[in-house]
Amino acid sequence: MARIDGGEILTRALRAEGLRAVFSISDIASGPFLRSVEAAGISKISPRHESAAVHMADAWARSTGEMAVVVGAAGEPQNRAKLPNVPWPVDEQLNPDDPQPRGARPGG
């Protein structure tokens, strides 16, 4: 059996849900996922800032009725754009010793 990485597993799950576009700020951490997205024929749209990615994904979802995914660069989530009434996941880089993960902090 061929080995696959987490990026490929996530891509397969999102593709099965009908995802057609990912809005992404590329960095080294998201490389495997973004490579598998492109290989699966999902459009990768690369704006210059997370706030632009969020607004583009919001417009995509509202205009097409489809799911939209934003992949942000690693870092503090409060530096990223947020829209009212749009869920924002807990930051992907959690410190297990931190009693209050970054995504759970006020403003984060």
C-alpha positions in Angstrom: 0.0 0.0 0.0 1.3 3.4 -0.9 2.0 5.9 1.9 0.2 9.2 1.9 0.7 12.3 4.0 -1.8 14.4 6.0 -2.1 16.9 3.2 -3.3 14.2 0.8 -5.8 12.8 3.3 -7.3 16.3 3.9 -7.4 17.0 0.2 -9.3 13.7 -0.5 -11.8 14.6 2.2 -12.3 18.1 0.9 -12.6 16.9 -2.7 -15.2 14.4 -1.6 -17.2 17.3 -0.2 -17.0 19.1 -3.5 -14.4 21.7 -2.8 -13.3 23.5 -6.0 -11.0 26.3 -4.6 -8.6 27.0 -1.8 -7.5 30.5 -0.9 -4.0 30.3 0.5 -1.0 32.2 1.7 1.7 29.6 1.0 4.3 28.8 3.6 6.5 25.8 4.3 4.0 24.3 6.7 1.2 24.1 4.2 3.3 22.9 1.3 2.3 19.2 1.3 -1.4 20.1 1.5 -1.2 22.7 -1.3 0.8 20.4 -3.6 -1.9 17.7 -3.1 -4.6 20.3 -3.7 -3.1 21.3 -7.1 -2.6 17.6 -8.0 -6.3 17.0 -7.3 -7.3 19.7 -9.7 -8.6 22.0 -7.0 -7.9 25.7 -7.8 -5.3 27.4 -5.6 -5.8 31.1 -5.4 -3.0 33.0 -3.7 -3.7 36.5 -2.6 -1.0 38.6 -0.9 -2.6 38.7 2.6 -4.8 36.6 4.8 -7.4 39.3 5.0 -7.7 39.2 1.2 -7.9 35.4 1.2 -10.8 35.5 3.8 -12.7 38.1 1.8 -12.2 36.3 -1.4 -13.3 33.0 0.1 -16.4 34.7 1.7 -17.3 36.2 -1.7 -16.8 32.7 -3.4 -19.0 31.0 -0.8 -21.8 33.6 -1.1 -21.8 33.8 -4.8 -21.5 30.1 -5.6 -23.2 28.6 -2.5 -20.1 26.3 -2.3 -17.7 25.7 0.6 -14.6 27.8 0.6 -11.3 27.1 2.4 -8.7 29.5 3.6 -5.2 28.4 4.5 -3.2 31.0 6.4 0.5 31.1 7.1 1.6 30.0 10.6 1.5 32.7 13.2 -0.7 34.4 15.7 -4.3 34.2 14.6 -5.2 37.7 15.8 -3.1 39.0 13.0 -5.4 37.4 10.5 -8.6 38.8 9.1 -11.9 37.7 10.5 -15.4 38.3 9.3 -18.5 38.5 11.5 -20.6 35.3 11.7 -17.8 33.3 10.0 -16.3 30.5 12.1 -12.5 30.6 12.6 -10.8 27.4 13.8 -8.4 27.1 16.7 -4.9 27.9 15.6 -3.1 24.9 14.1 0.0 25.3 16.2 -1.1 24.7 19.7 1.2 24.5 22.6 0.2 21.5 24.8 1.6 23.3 27.9 -0.5 26.5 27.3 -3.6 26.4 29.5 -5.3 28.8 27.0 -4.6 27.9 23.4 -4.0 30.8 21.0 -7.3 30.3 19.2 -9.2 30.5 22.5 -7.7 33.8 23.6 -9.8 36.9 23.4 -9.3 38.5 20.0 -7.7 35.3 18.8 
